[in-house]
Amino acid sequence: MSEAEQTLSIIKPDAVERNLTEKIKDIFTQNNLKIKDSKKIHITKDEAAEFYKVHQAKPFYNELCSYLSSGPIVAMILEGKDAVILNRKIMGATDPKNAEDNTIRKLFGISIDKNSVHGSDSAENAKKEIDFFFKN
């Protein structure tokens, strides 16, 4: 059996505001992902800009940073076999309209921007993103 992998998941402001945190956490745990750590925080726009720096050149960058810093979020370290890929499968497509049935974004996403969750897209980025929120 391969060793467990870690990934970062964020429950975004739209989902926190609608009290979906526990429902979303349940979906992860029911799909064999352990929540190793979790914290509810409110980041600044500057912190969001740093976190999303990889998207700096994209036209939606400023809105993305404003949105992530618009209210409390829940940052989590998820752990399990192939956690990065599994988390992305559970989240569903970025645009809730294109997400498969029973994925978090299909169930709870409002729009392509307010799609309820973020997840790391690679093991390398997962490490950076976990360090961003959980560095000691």
Residue pairs with C-beta under 8 A, 6 or more apart in sequence:
1 81
2 81
2 82
4 34
4 79
4 80
4 81
4 83
5 79
5 80
5 81
5 82
5 83
5 84
5 123
5 126
6 36
6 77
6 78
6 79
6 83
6 126
6 127
6 130
7 77
7 78
7 79
7 83
7 84
7 87
7 119
7 120
7 123
7 126
7 130
8 75
8 76
8 77
8 78
8 118
8 119
8 120
8 126
8 129
8 130
8 132
8 133
9 28
9 75
9 76
9 77
9 78
9 87
9 91
9 117
9 118
9 119
9 120
10 68
10 73
10 74
10 75
10 76
10 117
10 118
10 119
11 20
11 21
11 24
11 25
11 73
11 74
11 76
11 116
11 117
12 67
12 68
12 73
12 114
12 115
12 116
12 117
12 118
13 67
13 68
13 70
13 71
13 72
13 73
13 114
14 110
14 114
14 115
14 116
15 21
15 24
15 108
15 116
15 117
16 40
16 71
16 72
16 73
16 74
17 71
17 72
18 108
20 108
20 116
21 40
21 74
23 108
24 104
24 108
24 116
24 117
25 35
25 38
25 76
27 90
27 104
28 35
28 76
28 78
28 87
28 90
29 35
31 86
31 90
32 80
32 81
32 86
33 78
33 79
33 80
33 83
33 86
33 87
33 90
34 78
34 79
34 80
35 76
35 77
35 78
35 79
36 76
36 77
36 78
36 79
37 76
37 77
37 134
38 74
38 75
38 76
38 77
39 74
39 75
39 133
39 134
40 72
40 73
40 74
41 72
41 73
41 74
41 75
41 133
42 69
42 71
42 72
42 73
43 51
43 68
43 69
43 73
44 69
45 65
45 66
45 69
47 69
48 64
48 65
48 66
48 68
48 69
49 65
50 132
51 68
51 129
51 132
52 61
52 64
52 65
52 68
54 125
55 61
55 64
60 113
63 113
64 113
67 113
67 114
68 118
75 133
75 134
77 130
77 134
78 87
80 86
83 126
84 119
84 120
84 121
84 122
84 123
84 126
87 119
87 120
88 119
88 121
89 103
90 103
90 104
91 99
91 103
91 104
91 105
91 117
91 119
92 99
92 100
92 103
92 104
92 105
92 106
92 109
93 99
93 100
93 103
93 105
94 105
94 112
94 115
95 105
95 109
95 111
95 112
95 115
96 105
96 106
96 108
96 109
96 110
96 111
96 112
96 115
99 105
99 106
99 109
100 106
104 116
104 117
105 115
105 116
105 117
108 116
109 115
109 116
110 116
120 126
120 129
120 130
